[in-house]
């Protein structure tokens, strides 16, 4: 279970194995938001909130250069190894994400992907405003979030029909 999962509710995966959906340039951190790119058919982090229509959930593992990180210190990945089976993004769980500084949110409110900077990894930020909700806030009301405020979000998936499902 990813390190940002706070409660396992009804864990699901649209893509149980993403071996065929990564390339040698695929990098992500456990817990990162993930989408299925509609032009390349690769699993990757979103680069704009509007891409949340292709939202699959959050990364189950860490990966670099299209391969899971090595369990051995000092070696990120084994460059000579073939791409192994890799678990796909998870949804249906409650996970911890950093709320955008200054946002206010109420229990049960929609939560959206937030991108604080271009290409920022890990991609583990959310906002209380957006156009494509990816989950529902579970917690007490927050007025003007301080920097680094972590919130619990029931994570859903939007792909393939651009409809939030849990």
BELDATA-V755302 format. One record per residue. N is the residue number from 1. RES is the residue in one small letter. PSI is psi in whole degrees, -180 to 180 (none if undefined). OMEGA is omega in radians with two decimals (* if undefined). D_CENTER is the distance of its C-alpha to the mean C-alpha in whole Angstrom. Layout:
<<N/RES/PSI/OMEGA/D_CENTER> <N/RES/PSI/OMEGA/D_CENTER>>
This chain:
<<1/x/133/-3.13/13> <2/x/153/-3.06/10> <3/x/-14/3.11/12> <4/x/1/3.08/10> <5/x/123/-3.13/11> <6/x/-24/3.12/14> <7/x/127/3.06/15> <8/x/117/-3.05/15> <9/x/-69/-3.14/17> <10/x/66/-3.01/16> <11/x/133/3.13/14> <12/x/163/3.05/13> <13/x/132/3.02/12> <14/x/-33/3.13/13> <15/x/94/-3.10/14> <16/x/-29/3.12/15> <17/x/119/-3.09/16> <18/x/19/3.13/14> <19/x/-43/-3.11/17> <20/x/-4/-3.06/19> <21/x/19/3.09/15> <22/x/160/3.07/15> <23/x/177/-3.13/18> <24/x/-10/3.11/20> <25/x/7/-3.13/18> <26/x/124/3.09/14> <27/x/135/3.02/13> <28/x/159/3.14/9> <29/x/142/3.10/9> <30/x/128/-3.13/8> <31/x/-12/3.13/5> <32/x/146/2.99/4> <33/x/144/3.11/2> <34/x/142/3.09/5> <35/x/167/2.96/8> <36/x/112/-3.11/11> <37/x/122/-3.06/14> <38/x/-16/-3.13/17> <39/x/-32/-3.11/19> <40/x/-14/-3.06/18> <41/x/38/3.06/17> <42/x/146/3.05/14> <43/x/129/-3.13/11> <44/x/172/3.05/9> <45/x/146/3.07/7> <46/x/151/3.09/9> <47/x/-5/3.09/12> <48/x/150/-3.12/13> <49/x/-33/-3.13/12> <50/x/-23/3.12/14> <51/x/-5/3.12/12> <52/x/-12/3.05/10> <53/x/-18/3.11/13> <54/x/19/-3.03/12> <55/x/130/3.13/8> <56/x/-23/-3.06/8> <57/x/-148/-3.11/5> <58/x/152/-3.04/3> <59/x/133/3.13/5> <60/x/-23/-3.08/9> <61/x/173/2.99/11> <62/x/143/3.08/12> <63/x/147/3.07/13> <64/x/138/-3.13/16> <65/x/36/3.07/18> <66/x/13/-3.11/16> <67/x/150/3.07/17> <68/x/147/3.10/16> <69/x/146/3.12/17> <70/x/144/3.07/21> <71/x/-7/-3.08/22> <72/x/131/3.14/25> <73/x/143/3.07/25> <74/x/-10/3.14/26> <75/x/110/-3.12/24> <76/x/-54/3.10/21> <77/x/162/3.04/21> <78/x/102/-3.04/24> <79/x/-26/-3.11/25> <80/x/-18/-3.09/28> <81/x/148/3.05/26> <82/x/163/3.09/25> <83/x/120/-3.12/21> <84/x/176/3.01/21> <85/x/137/-3.12/19> <86/x/130/3.12/15> <87/x/140/-3.12/13> <88/x/177/-3.13/11> <89/x/148/-3.12/7> <90/x/149/2.94/8> <91/x/168/-3.11/9> <92/x/0/3.10/12> <93/x/165/2.99/12> <94/x/128/-3.12/12> <95/x/158/-3.11/9> <96/x/128/3.12/11> <97/x/158/3.11/9> <98/x/123/3.12/12> <99/x/141/3.11/14> <100/x/131/3.14/15> <101/x/131/3.12/19> <102/x/-13/3.14/22> <103/x/149/3.00/20> <104/x/145/-3.10/21> <105/x/147/3.13/20> <106/x/156/3.11/21> <107/x/136/3.13/21> <108/x/-1/-3.12/19> <109/x/153/3.04/18> <110/x/149/3.11/16> <111/x/143/-3.04/12> <112/x/156/3.04/11> <113/x/138/3.05/9> <114/x/134/-3.13/11> <115/x/102/-3.07/12> <116/x/-21/-3.14/14> <117/x/156/-3.08/16> <118/x/126/3.09/16> <119/x/16/-3.11/14> <120/x/124/3.02/13> <121/x/140/0.01/11> <122/x/153/-3.12/9> <123/x/74/-3.00/7> <124/x/50/-3.12/7> <125/x/149/3.10/9> <126/x/164/3.12/10> <127/x/161/3.08/13> <128/x/0/3.12/16> <129/x/150/3.12/17> <130/x/-167/-3.13/16> <131/x/-21/-3.07/17> <132/x/94/-3.13/14> <133/x/144/3.12/13> <134/x/-2/-3.14/9> <135/x/-172/-3.10/11> <136/x/134/-3.13/14> <137/x/133/3.06/15> <138/x/102/3.14/17> <139/x/-177/3.12/19> <140/x/158/3.12/22> <141/x/140/3.11/23> <142/x/131/3.06/22> <143/x/120/3.13/24> <144/x/80/-3.10/23> <145/x/135/3.03/21> <146/x/160/3.10/22> <147/x/131/3.08/20> <148/x/10/3.14/17> <149/x/122/3.10/17> <150/x/136/3.09/15> <151/x/156/3.07/14> <152/x/131/-3.08/13> <153/x/128/2.96/11> <154/x/112/-3.02/12> <155/x/133/3.07/9> <156/x/-172/3.05/10> <157/x/149/3.14/10> <158/x/-21/-3.09/12> <159/x/141/0.19/13> <160/x/-8/-3.00/16> <161/x/16/3.14/18> <162/x/41/3.08/16> <163/x/130/-3.12/17> <164/x/126/3.10/14> <165/x/149/-3.13/15> <166/x/none/*/14>>
